[in-house]
């Protein structure tokens, strides 16, 4: 226990060091939000990958999906790597960087305003971003807190939530994107080492994959088949939600505003894809072994009250398969993944509040220094709201993330993707796709559909409605970035 605390303290001091270092180099609003727009390929690759994967994937998704789908859950990790990473980098990266330079925009809301010549759509998008990234951030805090609760005897859940909230605020408020990008390299290396170690001990603890496969087949043969017991549609909706939403997730799109140049994109794309395939593939495979390792006898806390706490599955499994003297590495792995994700979410949400809402509609002539200060205050405000969500724990991690990604994806896929790639998409199509996609997603969720299913339907509608309405209303030739 003492050694874990010492290593965590050293880890925390390292982050604070880079935060202070970043603060000294953060002179302007652009420095704080985008690192001055001069971030290299490796930093961007790790920054994208670590923002994509967090405690939400390792704790919530890997556990629940692995328990329900078995081996077929790995398809989600593969889909994330080749669609959510390779596809996004290959199709969007350079267009976004070029657009941001030519139009002088630093946020998605600013792009939508200029592209569709609508201040209203800027207001709508900035509000949606701020509101629906809060539950995502809350879900990350929930995942981290479960891990801390299982890692340190006697620690209360709310202690872990509050500690992580304060720690994230201090680290990010100091340095902004500059400190975050440097640390993401460190986080990415820790994550790579951690997942390889997790895979090794999971397989060796079972005396080989064959034993895992045999036991899972004995429980239900479909747990080792191409499609797990829930069926094709639930698997598809999970893969679609987590792989297609990144095409319009502001915290991931932001990485391309900050990348240095076109030459950096090819290197960053390959590195980020390999990283995602490794992290996602291993996380979902390990999740599938929860049925092999966990029983009411080996993990009583998971099965308390005759139910199943899906968010506790992965922390319980890790406690069993990882030797005690190495468990700190896994703790730092999840912490690293989550810190990067939290930092990305906080920066993007704060920018929607400060740059898009305040500077766009209220304080139009605010100085650069004032906006940077407000960004820091906005970051703290966002973290406080996220911590409150984590303390309330309104649903499982998968459901909370599904609502967040589904809402943002359905609101922005149609307007952003069609606006970036075509000249005919107009404001009528953008408004219709954003509002209808979001309304359908939220309505389906409220009527009892799972959040991944609701989000998938909403995103598909958003992609279909924009071109359809734009063509029906005559389209409009507009200059593209």
NORGI-V406148 format. One record per pair of residues at least 12 apart in sequence whose ideal C-beta (glycine too) atoms are under 6 Angstrom apart, sorted by the first residue. I is the first residue (numbers start at 1). GAP is how many residues later the second one is. D is the distance in Angstrom with one decimal. If there is no record, write none. Layout:
<<I/GAP/D> <I/GAP/D>>
This chain:
<<4/324/4.8> <7/321/5.0> <11/321/5.8> <15/156/5.0> <18/161/4.9> <18/164/5.5> <18/165/5.1> <19/152/4.8> <19/155/3.8> <19/156/4.4> <19/160/4.9> <22/153/2.4> <22/156/4.1> <22/157/2.6> <23/151/4.4> <23/152/4.9> <25/153/5.3> <26/150/5.1> <26/152/5.6> <28/340/5.5> <29/339/5.0> <29/342/4.7> <29/343/4.9> <32/144/3.5> <32/340/5.2> <32/343/5.6> <33/73/5.9> <33/144/5.9> <33/318/5.6> <34/72/6.0> <34/143/5.6> <34/223/5.4> <34/224/4.2> <35/142/4.2> <35/143/4.7> <35/146/5.4> <35/223/5.2> <37/221/5.7> <38/222/5.1> <39/142/5.1> <39/219/4.5> <39/220/5.7> <40/220/5.4> <40/224/5.9> <41/223/3.8> <41/226/3.9> <41/227/3.9> <43/138/4.5> <43/142/5.8> <44/211/5.5> <44/215/4.7> <44/224/4.8> <45/223/4.2> <45/226/3.9> <45/227/4.0> <46/138/4.5> <46/139/5.1> <46/142/3.5> <47/134/5.4> <47/137/4.1> <47/208/5.6> <48/207/4.7> <48/224/5.1> <49/223/5.1> <49/226/4.3> <49/227/5.5> <50/134/5.0> <50/137/4.9> <50/138/5.5> <50/287/5.9> <50/290/3.5> <51/200/5.8> <51/289/5.4> <51/290/5.3> <51/293/4.0> <53/226/5.0> <53/284/5.3> <54/86/5.1> <54/283/4.7> <54/284/4.5> <54/287/3.6> <55/85/5.3> <55/88/3.0> <55/89/4.8> <55/279/5.2> <55/283/4.3> <56/83/5.2> <56/84/5.6> <56/87/5.6> <56/341/5.7> <56/345/5.2> <57/226/5.5> <58/225/5.5> <58/276/5.3> <59/84/3.7> <59/87/5.9> <59/255/4.9> <60/83/5.6> <60/251/5.7> <60/337/2.7> <60/338/5.1> <61/337/5.8> <62/221/4.4> <62/222/5.6> <62/225/3.3> <62/252/5.5> <63/224/5.4> <63/247/5.5> <63/250/3.3> <63/251/4.1> <64/246/4.1> <64/334/5.0> <65/222/5.9> <66/221/2.5> <66/222/4.0> <66/224/5.3> <67/223/5.0> <67/246/5.9> <68/162/5.6> <69/159/3.2> <70/146/5.6> <70/153/3.0> <70/154/5.9> <70/158/4.7> <70/218/5.0> <71/153/5.2> <71/217/5.2> <72/155/5.2> <72/156/4.1> <73/211/4.3> <73/215/5.7> <74/207/5.8> <74/210/4.7> <74/211/5.3> <76/162/5.5> <76/163/4.8> <76/208/5.7> <77/203/3.0> <77/204/4.3> <77/207/4.4> <79/160/4.2> <79/164/4.4> <80/162/5.7> <80/163/5.2> <80/196/5.9> <80/200/4.7> <81/192/5.6> <81/195/4.1> <81/196/3.9> <81/199/5.7> <83/160/4.0> <84/159/4.2> <84/162/4.3> <85/187/5.2> <85/188/4.9> <85/191/4.3> <86/187/4.4> <88/158/5.2> <88/159/5.8> <89/180/3.7> <93/163/4.8> <93/172/4.7> <94/168/5.5> <94/171/5.6> <95/325/5.8> <96/160/4.0> <97/159/5.2> <97/162/5.8> <99/382/3.1> <100/157/4.6> <102/379/4.8> <103/378/4.5> <106/151/5.9> <107/244/5.3> <107/248/5.7> <107/249/5.7> <108/142/4.8> <108/145/5.9> <109/13/4.8> <109/16/4.4> <109/17/4.5> <109/247/4.2> <112/13/5.4> <112/303/5.8> <115/304/4.4> <116/311/4.2> <116/314/5.0> <118/309/4.9> <126/226/4.1> <126/230/3.6> <126/231/5.1> <128/283/4.9> <129/121/5.4> <129/223/4.2> <130/219/5.1> <130/222/4.8> <130/223/5.4> <132/272/5.1> <132/275/4.4> <132/276/5.1> <133/212/5.2> <133/216/4.7> <134/251/5.1> <134/252/5.6> <135/254/5.6> <135/265/5.0> <135/269/4.7> <136/265/5.9> <136/268/3.8> <137/208/4.7> <137/249/3.7> <138/248/4.7> <138/251/3.0> <138/252/4.6> <139/258/4.9> <139/261/4.2> <139/262/4.9> <140/198/5.1> <140/201/5.6> <140/202/5.6> <141/20/5.4> <141/23/5.8> <141/245/6.0> <141/249/3.6> <142/248/4.9> <142/255/5.7> <143/254/5.6> <144/20/5.3> <144/194/5.1> <145/12/5.3> <145/15/3.9> <145/16/4.7> <146/165/5.6> <146/166/6.0> <146/169/5.2> <147/168/5.1> <147/187/5.3> <148/12/3.8> <150/165/3.8> <150/169/5.7> <151/180/5.4> <158/233/5.9> <161/226/5.7> <161/229/4.7> <161/230/5.7> <165/218/5.3> <165/222/4.0> <168/174/5.0> <168/215/5.8> <169/211/5.3> <169/214/4.9> <172/171/5.1> <172/174/5.6> <172/207/5.6> <173/203/4.7> <173/206/5.5> <180/163/4.6> <184/156/5.2> <187/149/3.8> <187/153/5.1> <190/142/5.6> <190/143/5.9> <190/146/4.5> <191/142/5.5> <191/145/5.5> <191/146/5.5> <194/135/5.5> <194/136/5.7> <194/139/2.8> <195/84/5.7> <195/87/4.4> <198/88/5.8> <199/83/4.9> <201/120/4.8> <201/121/5.5> <202/84/5.1> <202/87/5.6> <202/119/5.1> <205/116/4.5> <206/86/6.0> <212/77/5.5> <212/80/5.0> <215/77/5.1> <219/72/5.8> <237/215/4.4> <237/216/4.7> <237/219/4.2> <238/214/4.8> <240/216/4.7> <241/164/5.8> <241/211/4.7> <241/214/4.7> <241/215/5.4> <245/160/4.5> <245/164/3.6> <247/170/5.8> <248/161/5.8> <248/164/3.8> <248/165/4.6> <248/168/4.6> <250/98/4.6> <251/93/4.0> <251/94/5.4> <251/97/4.4> <254/94/5.6> <290/23/4.7> <290/27/5.3> <293/24/5.3> <293/27/5.3> <294/22/5.8> <299/17/4.0> <302/14/5.0> <310/86/5.7> <311/85/5.8> <311/86/5.2> <318/12/5.4> <346/33/4.8> <346/36/5.3> <349/33/4.7> <350/25/5.2> <350/28/3.6> <350/29/4.6> <350/32/5.7> <353/25/4.7> <354/20/4.5> <354/21/5.1> <354/24/4.9> <359/12/6.0> <399/52/4.9> <402/49/2.7> <402/50/4.7> <402/53/5.6> <403/42/6.0> <403/48/4.7> <405/50/6.0> <406/35/4.7> <406/45/5.7> <406/48/5.6> <406/49/2.1> <406/52/5.8> <407/31/5.9> <407/34/5.6> <409/50/4.5> <410/27/3.4> <410/28/5.2> <410/31/4.4> <410/48/3.1> <410/49/5.0> <410/52/4.9> <411/23/4.9> <411/27/4.3> <413/46/5.1> <413/49/4.6> <413/50/5.4> <414/19/2.9> <414/48/3.7> <414/49/5.5> <414/51/5.9> <414/52/3.6> <415/15/4.0> <415/18/5.9> <415/19/5.2> <418/48/4.6> <418/49/5.9> <423/54/5.4> <423/55/5.9> <424/46/5.7> <424/51/3.6> <425/41/5.6> <425/45/4.7> <426/44/4.8> <426/49/6.0> <426/50/4.1> <428/41/5.4> <428/45/4.5> <429/37/4.1> <429/40/4.1> <429/41/3.3> <432/33/5.2> <432/37/4.4> <433/29/4.6> <433/32/4.1> <433/33/3.8> <436/29/5.7> <437/21/4.6> <437/24/5.1> <437/25/3.2> <440/18/4.8> <440/21/5.7> <441/13/4.9> <441/14/5.5> <441/17/3.1>>
